[in-house]
Amino acid sequence: MGRFDAIAISEAPNDEVYAGTILAIGAGGKARTESLRPFTENELRSMMAGLP
């Protein structure tokens, strides 16, 4: 199927809660996780404004 067997999109109140959840899932040893942080449009615009 490829690199991933499943993909989950989720939300949490903050990064710390999300990280704790991911660590708990991975601690069981049966799953590997990878997190990708999305950026809002305003965050991206701010980043792009700093480009040369």
N, CA, C, O and CB atoms as a CASP TS submission, in Angstrom:
PFRMAT TS
TARGET T0000
AUTHOR 0000-0000-0000
METHOD Language model
MODEL 1
PARENT N/A
ATOM      1  N   MET     1       0.823  -1.177   0.000  1.00  0.00           N
ATOM      2  CA  MET     1       0.000   0.000   0.000  1.00  0.00           C
ATOM      3  C   MET     1       0.875   1.251   0.000  1.00  0.00           C
ATOM      4  O   MET     1       0.453   2.295  -0.499  1.00  0.00           O
ATOM      5  CB  MET     1      -0.940  -0.008   1.200  1.00  0.00           C
ATOM      6  N   GLY     2       2.043   1.168   0.531  1.00  0.00           N
ATOM      7  CA  GLY     2       2.893   2.348   0.578  1.00  0.00           C
ATOM      8  C   GLY     2       3.505   2.525   1.945  1.00  0.00           C
ATOM      9  O   GLY     2       3.552   1.598   2.754  1.00  0.00           O
ATOM     10  N   ARG     3       3.972   3.732   2.187  1.00  0.00           N
ATOM     11  CA  ARG     3       4.655   4.016   3.440  1.00  0.00           C
ATOM     12  C   ARG     3       3.727   3.926   4.640  1.00  0.00           C
ATOM     13  O   ARG     3       4.161   3.541   5.725  1.00  0.00           O
ATOM     14  CB  ARG     3       5.282   5.380   3.386  1.00  0.00           C
ATOM     15  N   PHE     4       2.472   4.271   4.466  1.00  0.00           N
ATOM     16  CA  PHE     4       1.528   4.311   5.586  1.00  0.00           C
ATOM     17  C   PHE     4       0.414   3.283   5.411  1.00  0.00           C
ATOM     18  O   PHE     4      -0.085   3.070   4.306  1.00  0.00           O
ATOM     19  CB  PHE     4       0.928   5.713   5.724  1.00  0.00           C
ATOM     20  N   ASP     5       0.038   2.653   6.516  1.00  0.00           N
ATOM     21  CA  ASP     5      -1.107   1.760   6.510  1.00  0.00           C
ATOM     22  C   ASP     5      -2.385   2.524   6.815  1.00  0.00           C
ATOM     23  O   ASP     5      -3.469   2.138   6.379  1.00  0.00           O
ATOM     24  CB  ASP     5      -0.911   0.632   7.517  1.00  0.00           C
ATOM     25  N   ALA     6      -2.250   3.614   7.570  1.00  0.00           N
ATOM     26  CA  ALA     6      -3.399   4.443   7.921  1.00  0.00           C
ATOM     27  C   ALA     6      -2.921   5.859   8.198  1.00  0.00           C
ATOM     28  O   ALA     6      -1.776   6.083   8.590  1.00  0.00           O
ATOM     29  CB  ALA     6      -4.155   3.865   9.149  1.00  0.00           C
ATOM     30  N   ILE     7      -3.815   6.798   7.988  1.00  0.00           N
ATOM     31  CA  ILE     7      -3.527   8.195   8.291  1.00  0.00           C
ATOM     32  C   ILE     7      -4.697   8.733   9.106  1.00  0.00           C
ATOM     33  O   ILE     7      -5.857   8.537   8.746  1.00  0.00           O
ATOM     34  CB  ILE     7      -3.299   9.040   6.979  1.00  0.00           C
ATOM     35  N   ALA     8      -4.382   9.414  10.207  1.00  0.00           N
ATOM     36  CA  ALA     8      -5.421  10.020  11.042  1.00  0.00           C
ATOM     37  C   ALA     8      -5.170  11.517  11.116  1.00  0.00           C
ATOM     38  O   ALA     8      -4.036  11.960  11.299  1.00  0.00           O
ATOM     39  CB  ALA     8      -5.444   9.388  12.472  1.00  0.00           C
ATOM     40  N   ILE     9      -6.222  12.278  10.974  1.00  0.00           N
ATOM     41  CA  ILE     9      -6.146  13.725  11.131  1.00  0.00           C
ATOM     42  C   ILE     9      -6.876  14.045  12.428  1.00  0.00           C
ATOM     43  O   ILE     9      -8.037  13.674  12.604  1.00  0.00           O
ATOM     44  CB  ILE     9      -6.771  14.498   9.890  1.00  0.00           C
ATOM     45  N   SER    10      -6.192  14.735  13.332  1.00  0.00           N
ATOM     46  CA  SER    10      -6.795  14.992  14.638  1.00  0.00           C
ATOM     47  C   SER    10      -6.448  16.381  15.135  1.00  0.00           C
ATOM     48  O   SER    10      -5.569  17.053  14.596  1.00  0.00           O
ATOM     49  CB  SER    10      -6.341  13.949  15.652  1.00  0.00           C
ATOM     50  N   GLU    11      -7.160  16.797  16.175  1.00  0.00           N
ATOM     51  CA  GLU    11      -6.937  18.090  16.803  1.00  0.00           C
ATOM     52  C   GLU    11      -6.800  17.887  18.294  1.00  0.00           C
ATOM     53  O   GLU    11      -7.287  16.899  18.844  1.00  0.00           O
ATOM     54  CB  GLU    11      -8.081  19.078  16.483  1.00  0.00           C
ATOM     55  N   ALA    12      -6.136  18.826  18.947  1.00  0.00           N
ATOM     56  CA  ALA    12      -6.012  18.835  20.395  1.00  0.00           C
ATOM     57  C   ALA    12      -6.038  20.290  20.853  1.00  0.00           C
ATOM     58  O   ALA    12      -5.825  21.198  20.050  1.00  0.00           O
ATOM     59  CB  ALA    12      -4.703  18.109  20.865  1.00  0.00           C
ATOM     60  N   PRO    13      -6.295  20.512  22.126  1.00  0.00           N
ATOM     61  CA  PRO    13      -6.354  21.895  22.617  1.00  0.00           C
ATOM     62  C   PRO    13      -5.040  22.652  22.466  1.00  0.00           C
ATOM     63  O   PRO    13      -5.039  23.872  22.306  1.00  0.00           O
ATOM     64  CB  PRO    13      -6.760  21.900  24.062  1.00  0.00           C
ATOM     65  N   ASN    14      -3.910  21.925  22.517  1.00  0.00           N
ATOM     66  CA  ASN    14      -2.609  22.567  22.357  1.00  0.00           C
ATOM     67  C   ASN    14      -1.574  21.513  21.969  1.00  0.00           C
ATOM     68  O   ASN    14      -1.859  20.315  21.979  1.00  0.00           O
ATOM     69  CB  ASN    14      -2.186  23.305  23.662  1.00  0.00           C
ATOM     70  N   ASP    15      -0.385  21.967  21.632  1.00  0.00           N
ATOM     71  CA  ASP    15       0.672  21.052  21.181  1.00  0.00           C
ATOM     72  C   ASP    15       1.090  20.063  22.267  1.00  0.00           C
ATOM     73  O   ASP    15       1.424  18.918  21.963  1.00  0.00           O
ATOM     74  CB  ASP    15       1.885  21.846  20.725  1.00  0.00           C
ATOM     75  N   GLU    16       1.076  20.493  23.530  1.00  0.00           N
ATOM     76  CA  GLU    16       1.497  19.619  24.620  1.00  0.00           C
ATOM     77  C   GLU    16       0.544  18.435  24.789  1.00  0.00           C
ATOM     78  O   GLU    16       0.986  17.302  24.983  1.00  0.00           O
ATOM     79  CB  GLU    16       1.586  20.409  25.925  1.00  0.00           C
ATOM     80  N   VAL    17      -0.741  18.694  24.716  1.00  0.00           N
ATOM     81  CA  VAL    17      -1.731  17.611  24.830  1.00  0.00           C
ATOM     82  C   VAL    17      -1.584  16.654  23.657  1.00  0.00           C
ATOM     83  O   VAL    17      -1.638  15.437  23.832  1.00  0.00           O
ATOM     84  CB  VAL    17      -3.177  18.181  24.885  1.00  0.00           C
ATOM     85  N   TYR    18      -1.400  17.195  22.477  1.00  0.00           N
ATOM     86  CA  TYR    18      -1.248  16.356  21.291  1.00  0.00           C
ATOM     87  C   TYR    18       0.004  15.483  21.398  1.00  0.00           C
ATOM     88  O   TYR    18      -0.037  14.288  21.106  1.00  0.00           O
ATOM     89  CB  TYR    18      -1.183  17.226  20.025  1.00  0.00           C
ATOM     90  N   ALA    19       1.121  16.093  21.822  1.00  0.00           N
ATOM     91  CA  ALA    19       2.362  15.339  21.964  1.00  0.00           C
ATOM     92  C   ALA    19       2.205  14.221  22.985  1.00  0.00           C
ATOM     93  O   ALA    19       2.702  13.115  22.771  1.00  0.00           O
ATOM     94  CB  ALA    19       3.508  16.267  22.370  1.00  0.00           C
ATOM     95  N   GLY    20       1.527  14.493  24.085  1.00  0.00           N
ATOM     96  CA  GLY    20       1.292  13.459  25.092  1.00  0.00           C
ATOM     97  C   GLY    20       0.482  12.298  24.541  1.00  0.00           C
ATOM     98  O   GLY    20       0.759  11.139  24.847  1.00  0.00           O
ATOM     99  N   THR    21      -0.513  12.609  23.735  1.00  0.00           N
ATOM    100  CA  THR    21      -1.334  11.561  23.119  1.00  0.00           C
ATOM    101  C   THR    21      -0.503  10.715  22.167  1.00  0.00           C
ATOM    102  O   THR    21      -0.585   9.487  22.195  1.00  0.00           O
ATOM    103  CB  THR    21      -2.527  12.178  22.370  1.00  0.00           C
ATOM    104  N   ILE    22       0.290  11.356  21.331  1.00  0.00           N
ATOM    105  CA  ILE    22       1.130  10.637  20.376  1.00  0.00           C
ATOM    106  C   ILE    22       2.154   9.768  21.107  1.00  0.00           C
ATOM    107  O   ILE    22       2.404   8.631  20.708  1.00  0.00           O
ATOM    108  CB  ILE    22       1.843  11.626  19.435  1.00  0.00           C
ATOM    109  N   LEU    23       2.743  10.303  22.170  1.00  0.00           N
ATOM    110  CA  LEU    23       3.709   9.521  22.951  1.00  0.00           C
ATOM    111  C   LEU    23       3.044   8.306  23.583  1.00  0.00           C
ATOM    112  O   LEU    23       3.642   7.230  23.626  1.00  0.00           O
ATOM    113  CB  LEU    23       4.352  10.392  24.041  1.00  0.00           C
ATOM    114  N   ALA    24       1.819   8.458  24.075  1.00  0.00           N
ATOM    115  CA  ALA    24       1.103   7.332  24.674  1.00  0.00           C
ATOM    116  C   ALA    24       0.805   6.253  23.637  1.00  0.00           C
ATOM    117  O   ALA    24       0.925   5.062  23.924  1.00  0.00           O
ATOM    118  CB  ALA    24      -0.200   7.813  25.322  1.00  0.00           C
ATOM    119  N   ILE    25       0.418   6.666  22.437  1.00  0.00           N
ATOM    120  CA  ILE    25       0.146   5.692  21.373  1.00  0.00           C
ATOM    121  C   ILE    25       1.424   4.955  20.999  1.00  0.00           C
ATOM    122  O   ILE    25       1.417   3.731  20.864  1.00  0.00           O
ATOM    123  CB  ILE    25      -0.454   6.389  20.129  1.00  0.00           C
ATOM    124  N   GLY    26       2.514   5.683  20.832  1.00  0.00           N
ATOM    125  CA  GLY    26       3.780   5.068  20.449  1.00  0.00           C
ATOM    126  C   GLY    26       4.400   4.209  21.538  1.00  0.00           C
ATOM    127  O   GLY    26       5.145   3.275  21.243  1.00  0.00           O
ATOM    128  N   ALA    27       4.097   4.517  22.800  1.00  0.00           N
ATOM    129  CA  ALA    27       4.691   3.786  23.915  1.00  0.00           C
ATOM    130  C   ALA    27       4.286   2.322  23.935  1.00  0.00           C
ATOM    131  O   ALA    27       5.000   1.491  24.496  1.00  0.00           O
ATOM    132  CB  ALA    27       4.304   4.432  25.218  1.00  0.00           C
ATOM    133  N   GLY    28       3.157   1.995  23.333  1.00  0.00           N
ATOM    134  CA  GLY    28       2.708   0.609  23.288  1.00  0.00           C
ATOM    135  C   GLY    28       3.578  -0.258  22.394  1.00  0.00           C
ATOM    136  O   GLY    28       3.522  -1.484  22.481  1.00  0.00           O
ATOM    137  N   GLY    29       4.371   0.352  21.547  1.00  0.00           N
ATOM    138  CA  GLY    29       5.282  -0.384  20.687  1.00  0.00           C
ATOM    139  C   GLY    29       4.659  -0.972  19.435  1.00  0.00           C
ATOM    140  O   GLY    29       5.367  -1.559  18.616  1.00  0.00           O
ATOM    141  N   LYS    30       3.365  -0.830  19.267  1.00  0.00           N
ATOM    142  CA  LYS    30       2.679  -1.422  18.110  1.00  0.00           C
ATOM    143  C   LYS    30       2.440  -0.422  16.996  1.00  0.00           C
ATOM    144  O   LYS    30       1.989  -0.793  15.912  1.00  0.00           O
ATOM    145  CB  LYS    30       1.361  -2.015  18.538  1.00  0.00           C
ATOM    146  N   ALA    31       2.738   0.845  17.253  1.00  0.00           N
ATOM    147  CA  ALA    31       2.478   1.878  16.243  1.00  0.00           C
ATOM    148  C   ALA    31       3.637   2.859  16.212  1.00  0.00           C
ATOM    149  O   ALA    31       4.253   3.149  17.237  1.00  0.00           O
ATOM    150  CB  ALA    31       1.145   2.621  16.531  1.00  0.00           C
ATOM    151  N   ARG    32       3.917   3.354  15.044  1.00  0.00           N
ATOM    152  CA  ARG    32       4.860   4.453  14.867  1.00  0.00           C
ATOM    153  C   ARG    32       4.064   5.660  14.429  1.00  0.00           C
ATOM    154  O   ARG    32       3.112   5.538  13.658  1.00  0.00           O
ATOM    155  CB  ARG    32       5.982   4.101  13.830  1.00  0.00           C
ATOM    156  N   THR    33       4.442   6.804  14.908  1.00  0.00           N
ATOM    157  CA  THR    33       3.685   8.013  14.587  1.00  0.00           C
ATOM    158  C   THR    33       4.581   9.054  13.925  1.00  0.00           C
ATOM    159  O   THR    33       5.801   9.053  14.086  1.00  0.00           O
ATOM    160  CB  THR    33       3.041   8.596  15.852  1.00  0.00           C
ATOM    161  N   GLU    34       3.943   9.924  13.190  1.00  0.00           N
ATOM    162  CA  GLU    34       4.612  11.072  12.584  1.00  0.00           C
ATOM    163  C   GLU    34       3.628  12.224  12.631  1.00  0.00           C
ATOM    164  O   GLU    34       2.476  12.071  12.227  1.00  0.00           O
ATOM    165  CB  GLU    34       5.086  10.772  11.107  1.00  0.00           C
ATOM    166  N   SER    35       4.060  13.356  13.111  1.00  0.00           N
ATOM    167  CA  SER    35       3.186  14.524  13.213  1.00  0.00           C
ATOM    168  C   SER    35       3.628  15.592  12.235  1.00  0.00           C
ATOM    169  O   SER    35       4.821  15.848  12.072  1.00  0.00           O
ATOM    170  CB  SER    35       3.179  15.081  14.645  1.00  0.00           C
ATOM    171  N   LEU    36       2.672  16.202  11.598  1.00  0.00           N
ATOM    172  CA  LEU    36       2.924  17.313  10.691  1.00  0.00           C
ATOM    173  C   LEU    36       2.055  18.472  11.152  1.00  0.00           C
ATOM    174  O   LEU    36       0.831  18.351  11.210  1.00  0.00           O
ATOM    175  CB  LEU    36       2.625  16.925   9.194  1.00  0.00           C
ATOM    176  N   ARG    37       2.675  19.580  11.475  1.00  0.00           N
ATOM    177  CA  ARG    37       1.920  20.720  11.975  1.00  0.00           C
ATOM    178  C   ARG    37       1.403  21.560  10.809  1.00  0.00           C
ATOM    179  O   ARG    37       2.180  21.972   9.948  1.00  0.00           O
ATOM    180  CB  ARG    37       2.790  21.577  12.915  1.00  0.00           C
ATOM    181  N   PRO    38       0.103  21.814  10.779  1.00  0.00           N
ATOM    182  CA  PRO    38      -0.436  22.706   9.745  1.00  0.00           C
ATOM    183  C   PRO    38      -0.262  24.166  10.167  1.00  0.00           C
ATOM    184  O   PRO    38      -0.174  24.469  11.357  1.00  0.00           O
ATOM    185  CB  PRO    38      -1.936  22.397   9.479  1.00  0.00           C
ATOM    186  N   PHE    39      -0.214  25.046   9.204  1.00  0.00           N
ATOM    187  CA  PHE    39      -0.115  26.473   9.478  1.00  0.00           C
ATOM    188  C   PHE    39      -1.342  27.179   8.934  1.00  0.00           C
ATOM    189  O   PHE    39      -1.882  26.802   7.894  1.00  0.00           O
ATOM    190  CB  PHE    39       1.170  27.067   8.867  1.00  0.00           C
ATOM    191  N   THR    40      -1.773  28.200   9.645  1.00  0.00           N
ATOM    192  CA  THR    40      -2.904  28.994   9.155  1.00  0.00           C
ATOM    193  C   THR    40      -2.423  29.872   8.000  1.00  0.00           C
ATOM    194  O   THR    40      -1.222  30.027   7.778  1.00  0.00           O
ATOM    195  CB  THR    40      -3.522  29.869  10.303  1.00  0.00           C
ATOM    196  N   GLU    41      -3.362  30.428   7.286  1.00  0.00           N
ATOM    197  CA  GLU    41      -3.008  31.312   6.173  1.00  0.00           C
ATOM    198  C   GLU    41      -2.193  32.507   6.674  1.00  0.00           C
ATOM    199  O   GLU    41      -1.216  32.905   6.041  1.00  0.00           O
ATOM    200  CB  GLU    41      -4.281  31.799   5.442  1.00  0.00           C
ATOM    201  N   ASN    42      -2.594  33.071   7.799  1.00  0.00           N
ATOM    202  CA  ASN    42      -1.871  34.221   8.337  1.00  0.00           C
ATOM    203  C   ASN    42      -0.441  33.852   8.744  1.00  0.00           C
ATOM    204  O   ASN    42       0.487  34.632   8.528  1.00  0.00           O
ATOM    205  CB  ASN    42      -2.622  34.798   9.536  1.00  0.00           C
ATOM    206  N   GLU    43      -0.263  32.670   9.331  1.00  0.00           N
ATOM    207  CA  GLU    43       1.080  32.224   9.693  1.00  0.00           C
ATOM    208  C   GLU    43       1.949  32.074   8.448  1.00  0.00           C
ATOM    209  O   GLU    43       3.111  32.481   8.446  1.00  0.00           O
ATOM    210  CB  GLU    43       1.019  30.894  10.463  1.00  0.00           C
ATOM    211  N   LEU    44       1.390  31.495   7.396  1.00  0.00           N
ATOM    212  CA  LEU    44       2.147  31.333   6.152  1.00  0.00           C
ATOM    213  C   LEU    44       2.490  32.680   5.522  1.00  0.00           C
ATOM    214  O   LEU    44       3.600  32.876   5.029  1.00  0.00           O
ATOM    215  CB  LEU    44       1.355  30.483   5.160  1.00  0.00           C
ATOM    216  N   ARG    45       1.540  33.596   5.540  1.00  0.00           N
ATOM    217  CA  ARG    45       1.795  34.929   4.983  1.00  0.00           C
ATOM    218  C   ARG    45       2.932  35.613   5.738  1.00  0.00           C
ATOM    219  O   ARG    45       3.787  36.262   5.134  1.00  0.00           O
ATOM    220  CB  ARG    45       0.518  35.798   5.040  1.00  0.00           C
ATOM    221  N   SER    46       2.934  35.462   7.063  1.00  0.00           N
ATOM    222  CA  SER    46       3.987  36.040   7.878  1.00  0.00           C
ATOM    223  C   SER    46       5.347  35.431   7.539  1.00  0.00           C
ATOM    224  O   SER    46       6.345  36.146   7.446  1.00  0.00           O
ATOM    225  CB  SER    46       3.675  35.844   9.357  1.00  0.00           C
ATOM    226  N   MET    47       5.386  34.124   7.358  1.00  0.00           N
ATOM    227  CA  MET    47       6.635  33.458   6.992  1.00  0.00           C
ATOM    228  C   MET    47       7.111  33.907   5.616  1.00  0.00           C
ATOM    229  O   MET    47       8.300  34.155   5.411  1.00  0.00           O
ATOM    230  CB  MET    47       6.457  31.936   7.015  1.00  0.00           C
ATOM    231  N   MET    48       6.175  34.011   4.677  1.00  0.00           N
ATOM    232  CA  MET    48       6.528  34.398   3.314  1.00  0.00           C
ATOM    233  C   MET    48       7.004  35.844   3.265  1.00  0.00           C
ATOM    234  O   MET    48       7.838  36.188   2.428  1.00  0.00           O
ATOM    235  CB  MET    48       5.334  34.204   2.376  1.00  0.00           C
ATOM    236  N   ALA    49       6.493  36.685   4.138  1.00  0.00           N
ATOM    237  CA  ALA    49       6.912  38.094   4.160  1.00  0.00           C
ATOM    238  C   ALA    49       8.389  38.220   4.535  1.00  0.00           C
ATOM    239  O   ALA    49       9.040  39.197   4.166  1.00  0.00           O
ATOM    240  CB  ALA    49       6.045  38.900   5.151  1.00  0.00           C
ATOM    241  N   GLY    50       8.918  37.241   5.263  1.00  0.00           N
ATOM    242  CA  GLY    50      10.304  37.289   5.664  1.00  0.00           C
ATOM    243  C   GLY    50      11.266  36.715   4.643  1.00  0.00           C
ATOM    244  O   GLY    50      12.477  36.728   4.865  1.00  0.00           O
ATOM    245  N   LEU    51      10.750  36.208   3.519  1.00  0.00           N
ATOM    246  CA  LEU    51      11.607  35.644   2.492  1.00  0.00           C
ATOM    247  C   LEU    51      12.254  36.751   1.663  1.00  0.00           C
ATOM    248  O   LEU    51      11.678  37.827   1.501  1.00  0.00           O
ATOM    249  CB  LEU    51      10.809  34.699   1.591  1.00  0.00           C
ATOM    250  N   PRO    52      13.451  36.486   1.138  1.00  0.00           N
ATOM    251  CA  PRO    52      14.114  37.501   0.307  1.00  0.00           C
ATOM    252  C   PRO    52      13.399  37.724  -1.021  1.00  0.00           C
ATOM    253  O   PRO    52      13.835  38.546  -1.827  1.00  0.00           O
ATOM    254  CB  PRO    52      15.554  37.097   0.043  1.00  0.00           C
TER
END
